[in-house]
């Protein structure tokens, strides 16, 4: 049995995208930002998709289930996992933030911050405790070598 996760990060991510769009487009006014930020947002969308598919494909290539509540038999440390321990979660947060930059919808910014706080404090912590118990020193060494969110 894998870690006991409350909530499904993928579903929450999708729900937040929909809610952000509806609230941001029809309730909260837009705040124009610099065109350069729109371009950075487009790059962020592309990068987030690369992170998501890289992480997802590695899970599948090792015959592991990417669902956070699933049991695992292997600690994946190659590919994108050599640079960030949570590429799929990073992709979710980066995608939301990039949507804010592209569409100038402040709800995407708020949902990316909320998603980051929830995933960091309630999903990753539970997963890391599970992996520490399952893999011991190997996981502790991996945590020392690879950052949780790419830069911290």
Secondary structure, 3 states (H helix, E strand, C coil): CCCCCCCCHHHHHHHHHHHHHHHHHHCCCCCCCCHHHHHHHHHHHHHHHHHHHHHHHHHHHCCCCCCCCCCCCCCCCCHHHHCCCCHHHHHHHHHHHHHHHHHCCHHHHHHHHHHHHHHHHHHHHHHHHHHHHHHCHHHHHHHHHCCCCCCC
